[in-house]
Amino acid sequence: RSMLANPTTCTVTYLWQLPGQTPSLANLPPPLCPVHCGTIYLWGGRPVIDRELLLSLPCLKIIGNSGAGLDHLDLPFIASCGVKVAHTPHAVSTPTADLGMALLLASARRVVEGKNHFSINWLGQEVSGATLGIIGMGTIGYKIAQRAKAFEMKILYHNRNRRRLEEEAAVGAAYCARLEDLLQHSDFVMLAASLTPQTQGLIGRRELQLMKPSAVLVNVGRGLLVDQDALVEALKNGVIKAAALDVTYPEPLPRDHPLLKLKNIIVTPHIGSATHQAKWQIMQDLVESILAALHGLPVPNEVLLK
């Protein structure tokens, strides 16, 4: 925080991208000199960080990523260039957990569907006492569990690593080593996992068929966690009751995408962290990380390769 109070102690060159242009050195307005660029600030996945860009910036010290997800970055190659990466997982976790619960509640009580009209079958589902299965029990997943506990929900979770027993007890969560067990017993399935080669397509036709016909799928993780063609089929044929997605692939979906023609789905435009408070905190966290890297100090929220 002391560096934030005295930001004039260093000079930061900003690499930016004009609307509709691809990120290339030709797009940099004078008098910026790319050779001396020390930091890249990523917002909304732009600019795209590819090998050509990295190799053209020999003085680059850090890439600041405004969010928690890192699936759009080639972390091993970035590290091989001697460049650090910082992100903002703490700034986005609370609003994303809030939105996850908002989507769950809106889908359960058919809020969006009801703003126009209801069919003869107009009843929704109660959340209290229902079973929530959380896939991905990281910071966001755990905060969703804390909120679900307040709604008196039974909580199951599936994660790469099991949480400590005291953490499970604090939210009343039970660990499912097998994803299949969670899917079969959950009334609501919440995706809050990171996108990796292992989790891409995690929910496909087989997994959807394991879910209850009355189940609701909520995704606040990444669009590619779900096979969207299989999801369209499952929603059309009553394999599951409904879905609520804050993330899709691509983003945004084309206007004629089959998902957007269904009544039993809610789609929001990746607004998990879209609050005034979260955006301000993201800015503060990244400025602190960037200044630390440029001063040769330990970088807060640095992403370390495992």
LINRA-V590670 format. One record per residue. N is the residue number from 0. RES is the residue in one letter. SS is DSSP state (2 for helix, 1 for strand, 0 for the rest). PSI is psi in degrees with one decimal (* if undefined). D_LAST is the distance of its C-alpha to the last C-alpha in Angstrom with 1 decimal. Layout:
# LINRA-V590670
n: [N;N]
res: [RES;RES]
ss: [SS;SS]
psi: [PSI;PSI]
d_last: [D_LAST;D_LAST]
This chain:
# LINRA-V590670
n: [0;1;2;3;4;5;6;7;8;9;10;11;12;13;14;15;16;17;18;19;20;21;22;23;24;25;26;27;28;29;30;31;32;33;34;35;36;37;38;39;40;41;42;43;44;45;46;47;48;49;50;51;52;53;54;55;56;57;58;59;60;61;62;63;64;65;66;67;68;69;70;71;72;73;74;75;76;77;78;79;80;81;82;83;84;85;86;87;88;89;90;91;92;93;94;95;96;97;98;99;100;101;102;103;104;105;106;107;108;109;110;111;112;113;114;115;116;117;118;119;120;121;122;123;124;125;126;127;128;129;130;131;132;133;134;135;136;137;138;139;140;141;142;143;144;145;146;147;148;149;150;151;152;153;154;155;156;157;158;159;160;161;162;163;164;165;166;167;168;169;170;171;172;173;174;175;176;177;178;179;180;181;182;183;184;185;186;187;188;189;190;191;192;193;194;195;196;197;198;199;200;201;202;203;204;205;206;207;208;209;210;211;212;213;214;215;216;217;218;219;220;221;222;223;224;225;226;227;228;229;230;231;232;233;234;235;236;237;238;239;240;241;242;243;244;245;246;247;248;249;250;251;252;253;254;255;256;257;258;259;260;261;262;263;264;265;266;267;268;269;270;271;272;273;274;275;276;277;278;279;280;281;282;283;284;285;286;287;288;289;290;291;292;293;294;295;296;297;298;299;300;301;302;303;304;305]
res: [R;S;M;L;A;N;P;T;T;C;T;V;T;Y;L;W;Q;L;P;G;Q;T;P;S;L;A;N;L;P;P;P;L;C;P;V;H;C;G;T;I;Y;L;W;G;G;R;P;V;I;D;R;E;L;L;L;S;L;P;C;L;K;I;I;G;N;S;G;A;G;L;D;H;L;D;L;P;F;I;A;S;C;G;V;K;V;A;H;T;P;H;A;V;S;T;P;T;A;D;L;G;M;A;L;L;L;A;S;A;R;R;V;V;E;G;K;N;H;F;S;I;N;W;L;G;Q;E;V;S;G;A;T;L;G;I;I;G;M;G;T;I;G;Y;K;I;A;Q;R;A;K;A;F;E;M;K;I;L;Y;H;N;R;N;R;R;R;L;E;E;E;A;A;V;G;A;A;Y;C;A;R;L;E;D;L;L;Q;H;S;D;F;V;M;L;A;A;S;L;T;P;Q;T;Q;G;L;I;G;R;R;E;L;Q;L;M;K;P;S;A;V;L;V;N;V;G;R;G;L;L;V;D;Q;D;A;L;V;E;A;L;K;N;G;V;I;K;A;A;A;L;D;V;T;Y;P;E;P;L;P;R;D;H;P;L;L;K;L;K;N;I;I;V;T;P;H;I;G;S;A;T;H;Q;A;K;W;Q;I;M;Q;D;L;V;E;S;I;L;A;A;L;H;G;L;P;V;P;N;E;V;L;L;K]
ss: [0;2;2;2;2;0;2;2;2;0;0;0;0;0;0;0;0;0;0;0;0;0;0;0;2;2;2;0;0;0;0;0;0;2;2;2;0;0;1;1;1;1;1;0;0;1;0;0;0;0;2;2;2;2;2;0;0;0;0;0;0;1;1;1;1;0;0;0;0;0;0;0;0;0;2;2;2;2;2;2;0;0;0;1;1;1;0;0;2;2;2;2;2;2;2;2;2;2;2;2;2;2;2;2;2;2;2;2;0;0;2;2;2;2;0;0;0;0;0;0;0;0;0;0;0;0;0;0;0;0;1;1;1;1;1;0;0;0;2;2;2;2;2;2;2;2;2;2;2;2;0;0;0;1;1;1;1;1;0;0;0;0;0;0;2;2;2;2;2;2;2;0;1;1;1;0;0;0;2;2;2;2;2;2;2;0;0;1;1;1;1;0;0;0;0;0;0;0;0;0;0;0;1;0;2;2;2;2;2;2;0;0;0;0;0;1;1;1;1;0;0;0;2;2;2;1;0;2;2;2;2;2;2;2;2;2;2;0;0;0;0;1;1;1;1;0;0;0;0;0;0;0;0;0;0;0;0;2;2;2;2;0;0;0;1;1;1;0;0;0;0;0;0;0;0;2;2;2;2;2;2;2;2;2;2;2;2;2;2;2;2;2;2;2;0;0;0;0;0;0;0;1;0;0;0;0]
psi: [-27.7;-34.2;-34.6;-32.1;-18.8;65.4;-8.7;4.1;-4.4;165.1;129.6;127.4;129.8;126.1;121.2;174.0;128.1;148.5;132.9;0.7;152.5;151.6;105.0;162.2;-25.7;-20.4;-7.2;124.5;143.5;150.6;27.6;138.3;109.9;-25.6;-29.7;10.7;121.3;-17.3;147.3;128.4;115.2;128.1;122.4;29.5;10.1;141.5;162.0;128.3;101.0;177.7;-39.4;-44.8;-45.4;-43.1;-18.5;-2.1;77.2;-20.0;5.5;131.9;-33.7;146.4;121.9;117.6;118.7;77.2;-173.4;-35.0;141.7;12.3;-14.8;2.8;138.0;84.5;-42.9;-41.1;-40.1;-44.1;-36.7;-20.4;1.0;22.9;135.3;158.5;133.8;147.0;-173.9;62.0;-34.2;-31.6;-28.3;-12.0;-43.3;-51.6;-32.0;-39.1;-39.8;-46.0;-37.0;-44.6;-35.7;-43.3;-40.2;-48.7;-43.3;-38.4;-41.9;-41.8;7.7;44.4;-46.8;-42.8;-37.6;-12.1;-19.3;-65.3;162.2;149.7;-174.4;-37.7;89.8;4.8;146.0;-163.5;144.2;143.8;-42.9;129.3;-10.0;165.4;125.0;125.3;117.3;123.7;109.8;90.9;51.9;-150.8;-46.4;-46.7;-40.1;-37.7;-32.8;-40.9;-39.4;-40.2;-39.1;-33.6;-38.1;-22.5;11.2;37.0;150.1;134.5;124.9;153.5;150.2;129.6;156.8;-40.8;140.0;141.7;161.1;151.5;-37.4;-31.4;-40.4;-45.6;-33.9;-28.9;1.3;37.6;142.5;133.9;134.4;109.1;-31.2;125.9;-35.7;-39.2;-42.3;-45.4;-39.3;-24.9;-2.4;140.0;-29.0;134.1;120.5;119.7;117.7;27.2;157.8;155.6;120.8;169.8;-29.0;-27.8;-8.8;129.6;24.9;-38.4;105.5;-161.7;-44.0;-45.7;-38.7;-36.7;-21.3;-21.1;159.5;147.7;-21.3;4.3;155.1;133.4;126.7;132.8;112.9;15.4;-93.0;146.8;-37.5;-1.5;-21.9;136.3;102.8;-31.1;-42.3;-35.2;-42.9;-46.2;-42.9;-38.9;-37.1;-38.9;4.7;20.5;-40.5;164.7;-47.6;172.7;153.6;121.0;125.6;-11.9;141.5;179.2;117.8;-179.3;123.7;164.0;146.4;147.3;-25.1;15.5;138.6;-32.9;-35.4;-7.2;-3.7;148.0;-26.6;40.7;147.0;130.5;122.9;152.7;59.5;62.5;22.1;-39.9;16.6;70.0;155.9;-42.3;-42.7;-42.8;-38.0;-42.4;-37.3;-47.5;-47.5;-46.3;-42.3;-36.8;-43.2;-43.0;-42.9;-46.1;-37.1;-44.0;-41.4;-22.4;2.0;24.6;163.8;136.7;117.7;142.0;28.8;140.8;118.8;133.0;138.4;*]
d_last: [27.8;30.0;28.8;29.7;33.1;33.6;31.9;34.4;32.8;31.0;31.5;29.1;29.9;29.2;28.3;29.8;31.1;34.7;35.3;35.6;34.2;31.2;29.0;30.6;31.9;35.4;34.8;34.2;37.4;39.1;38.9;35.0;33.8;30.4;30.1;29.7;27.4;24.8;23.1;22.8;23.3;22.3;24.6;24.9;22.6;25.1;25.2;23.3;20.7;21.3;21.3;25.0;24.5;21.6;23.6;26.6;25.2;24.8;24.9;22.2;20.0;18.3;18.1;18.9;18.3;20.9;19.3;16.2;15.6;13.5;14.7;17.1;14.9;13.6;10.5;10.1;13.8;14.0;11.8;14.0;16.9;16.0;15.8;14.0;13.5;14.8;15.7;18.1;17.0;19.6;22.4;22.2;21.6;25.2;27.1;25.1;25.7;29.4;29.7;28.3;31.0;33.5;32.9;33.2;36.5;37.9;37.3;38.7;41.8;42.2;42.5;42.1;44.3;46.9;47.4;49.4;51.0;50.5;51.7;53.7;50.4;49.4;47.8;44.2;41.9;41.5;38.0;39.1;38.8;36.8;33.5;30.3;27.4;24.1;21.3;18.1;18.4;16.1;18.0;20.3;21.0;21.8;24.2;25.8;26.4;28.0;30.4;31.2;32.2;34.8;36.2;36.6;34.4;33.0;29.3;27.1;23.4;20.9;17.2;14.2;14.4;17.8;18.7;20.6;24.2;25.5;23.5;24.9;28.3;28.3;28.4;29.9;27.1;27.1;24.0;24.5;22.4;24.1;24.1;27.6;28.9;27.7;29.3;32.5;33.1;32.1;34.6;32.0;28.5;26.1;23.1;20.5;17.3;14.9;15.6;13.5;15.1;15.3;17.1;19.3;22.8;21.9;25.5;28.0;31.6;31.0;29.0;31.6;34.4;32.9;33.3;36.6;39.2;39.3;35.6;34.0;30.6;29.0;26.0;24.3;20.9;21.1;24.2;22.6;21.7;25.4;27.7;30.3;33.1;32.8;32.8;36.0;37.6;36.7;38.1;41.2;42.0;41.3;38.4;36.9;38.8;36.9;33.7;32.4;29.8;28.4;26.2;27.5;27.1;28.4;29.0;31.8;33.3;36.4;39.5;40.8;37.7;38.8;36.6;38.6;41.8;41.1;42.6;40.1;37.1;35.9;33.8;32.7;31.3;27.7;29.0;26.5;26.1;29.5;31.2;32.7;30.8;27.3;28.0;29.3;26.3;23.9;26.1;26.1;22.4;21.7;24.6;23.3;19.9;21.7;24.3;21.9;20.1;23.6;24.8;22.0;21.0;17.8;16.8;17.0;14.6;12.3;9.3;6.3;3.8;0.0]
